[in-house]
Amino acid sequence: MKAALHPGRLLARRYRLLDQIGAGGMSVIWRARDEVLDRVVALKVLAPSLAADARFRGMVREEARAAAQLVHPHLTSVHDYGETVDPDGSITSFVVMELLTGEELKLRLTEGPLPWTEAVQVGAQVADALAAAHRLGIVHRDITPANVMMTGTGVKVLDFGIATRIGAPDEDEDGETFGTPAYVAPERLDGAPAQPSTDVYSLGVLLHEALTGRVPYPADTWEQLSAALASGPPPTLADLPDLPAPVAQICLRSLARNPADRPTARQVATALRDHSLPAEPPTATIRVPTQPLPPQSPAVATAGVPAAGRLDGDTSDGGTSSGAGEPATGSGWSRRRLVLLLVLAVGVTLAGVALMPEQQPTRRAQPSAGPVTTPSTDPPAPGSSAPITSTPPTAAPSTKPTTGAPTSNPGTLTEVANRVDGLIGAGLNAGEIRDDVALDLRNELRNLTVAVSSGREELAPPVARLRAKVAVRLGEGGISPAYASRLDAAIAELGATGA
């Protein structure tokens, strides 16, 4: 008799099932603990009828192998593929993935369309993820709101379960078409080989739905899709007067019937990013201190603190400035820009006060933590996971070239990690490192310091992974060559530290 899946069961002598968190026609999703690496993961366990088919297991294994090559902040990481043989000879087949916390875009859209600014950000991030997959020759084939997760760090594209290589046949051996009808490109109904342009069409449908709350051609079956494509009116976004024309154009171009008329995923990402709003300051208020500030005050001054009054003219109690969901038009955006400039100006002024000799005797008396004789001049960035030594925002970053060879006494793990984090922040502020890449590198850096400091892992492997990630991001165009070189040298120094 086949051993049932239940909490506590160990698969492949490694993955301990905790609880079931999802189910579908092809698989069941379990939360599980990887007892080798001591982390919680998601296990997608194939339905027994599918796992019994050696051909299907082989397809899923190859797809998991392809998806595991994808390293991108908006793609779900695939860690492993495994099979176990039960006492009755049946096989349990599963894919091990990153466990995410968030809300499916499908569920979010049950409340209605997104504000256009949020829809544009979602579309840009999905397009970025698809561009990364297409560069490696992988087509997702099932981009739908059900396969997009809204998380605290942005969207994640899920489930490469029916992904395939570019140019592969688009039907299975029985002639069936993969995918969700309303999101499937017209040419796929004729069995055309899988191409990046088919994913772009699905992305266009998703963006259209996020903007309007409806798909361009509603269909639950292939027959309904064929009928809708044959008789339905062409999609339009004319009922969204506030939507920037370039956003409407890139969405409608993605829905072109002719695949050759569609943009690439990279072009979609670029066009949408150009119309995404910049991140807002945490608050639109500041307080002018009456007492001398402590040494860390320059960082605090730029972050915003509870205020006696608001600078944008709002007389409501407390609150924060409007977020990135508000269109960048009208006087509101001008006020926010003025607020940001005033906050930065006050931060510079307060930094000068904080640097007066009587304010910082202990800072000058501290011995050097390594080959650098002063704290890093790279400015800290909001949201960094590790504490950064505060420095005057007016200090110019060092132009002294950094060599790739680690020094004999670079400092402690925390000190050097802080310098790496500061370098990431400086590159982000200078536009040399893309936002999503900076977040990805900081997450990897945080994981490294936690794993090494707790004794769960030796230093060399995570340092090698971090250096490899910098190389990958350089190849993707997410880091400038100059900053990639500086980061690699700084991470090499990290490898010479002790926890």
Secondary structure, 3 states (H helix, E strand, C coil): CCCCCCCCCEECCCEEEEEEEEECCCEEEEEEEECCCCEEEEEEEECHHHHCCHHHHHHHHHHHHHHHCCCCCCECCEEEEEEEECCCCCEEEEEEECCCCEEEHHHHHCCCCCCHHHHHHHHHHHHHHHHHHHHCCEECCCCCHHHEEEECCEEEECCCCCCEECCCCCECCCCCECCCHHHCCHHHHHCCCCCHHHHHHHHHHHHHHHHHCCCCCCCCCHHHHHHHHHHCCCCCCCCCCCCCHHHHHHHHHHCCCCHHHCCCHHHHHHHHHCCCCCCCCCCCECCCCCCCCCCCHHHHHHHCCCCCCECCCCCCCCCCCCCCCCCCCHHHHHHHHHHHHHHHHHHHHHHHHHCCHHHCHHHHHCCCCCCCCCCCCCCCCCCCCCCCCCCCCCCCCCCCCCCCCCCCCCCCHHHHHHHHHHHHHHHHHCCCECHHHHHHHHHHHHHHHHHHHCCCCCCHHHHHHHHHHHHHHHHHCCECHHHHHHHHHHHHHHCCCCC
